[in-house]
Amino acid sequence: MKNLKIFTVPLLMCGILSIQNSWAQTTYSLEQLTDVALKSNRGLAIKQWQIEERKAKVKEDEIKRLPAVNLSSTYQYNFNLAEITIPAGTIGTIPLSATNQVLLPNQDESFTVGKKSNYNIGVSAYQPLSQQAKIKTGIEASKLETVVSEKEKQKITLQIKHGIEQLYFGTLIAQKQLEEAQAKLELAHTRMKDVENALEAGKTLDVNKVGLLANIADEEQNILKLNFQIQNYKSDIAKLAGLESENFNLESSLPLLVGLPNVEELKTELSANPDLQLANLSKNKAELGIKAAKLSERPDLGLIAGYAFQSGNPLAPANNPFVGINLKWNIQDLYANKQTQKQRAFQLKQAQENIDYTKQQLSYEIDKAYRKALQSKSLIEVAEKALKYRQEELKLQTDKQAAGMNLKTDLLSTKVLVAKAEADVYAAKMSYLIAVSDLDVLIGK
């Protein structure tokens, strides 16, 4: 009954894995997953729309350099109209004789001024003159915001690529470790069978069986943990790549291991790092802010021209074209802008400090990733050497097995060691690729 329980769990796990594998219909390479993730990622789509918004803002600001044209129209109904009274004799008198003079007008005359229905239509255009430099600065600031959004999109792209690579390589390492764990479990079962045969023959103690049962349970637990780890990795890949199903396979072939350039050469390529570029753009924004604050001290001087038509008021011309100069100057701005300029100057100092800090941190990160790559490269050489010897040992054990000179457990023990050596080589190569990927991200590749 105990033996039944021992074999039931592995068989059940194998059944579950076989069902999952039957559902998996697609095998993805690293490049395919990266392409899918970049095409379906919502964050990138949002950032692209933000870029389009910034471009529209630039066009809006460019329109401000042109004359501002206003159309206006008014209708007014007057319930009461004004009256003008001309007293008699206001104009003068006409002497008909020495005793007879006629007043002009000869009596008080009253006149109603205007009409109850009044309306006017007008068009005016204002061309700013003194503010052209400030408007140009605003356009430059809007273009800078567009570049900032583009760099943020580039940063997100690199983060997605790097995230896919980390999860992809992590999944492959876990799968290789799973193969090693399965080989250990097979060895434990074989040893268990040998102990059972020995028990039946009275050649061993039951305590050995208990120890083997514990080993089997440990390996089953390890396999379960690795399966959970692979499942979690695939779930994260599906989420990042926008895949609907987590039932997919990964190509297990390793990409070509590229060589490492000199660490100082890598540091010279830091200018392409998105974080450093964003820091430089923050400095440029602060400089434009200072320039705009200084230009705000200028008065607003511009030309104005237009045409007006009105009906209902006889005291004003019906048709009235006009042209003139408009001047506005807020004296308070002369004092307020001094404080604004100080704020922008402090922002500029912050931006410069941020650039220096970002460069320092990136230099540290490059040294760290480069050191990790060198360590992984050294591990690859040692692990490959160990794998070579283990494979030679496996060949010897296989020959002995064919000649009947060893036990099946001896052969399985060697296979476990070979599987471990293969997993070590695989993990070392994956660690090297991850370190190289870290370096690529740091230099903006």
Disulfide bonds with the S-S distance in Angstrom:
none
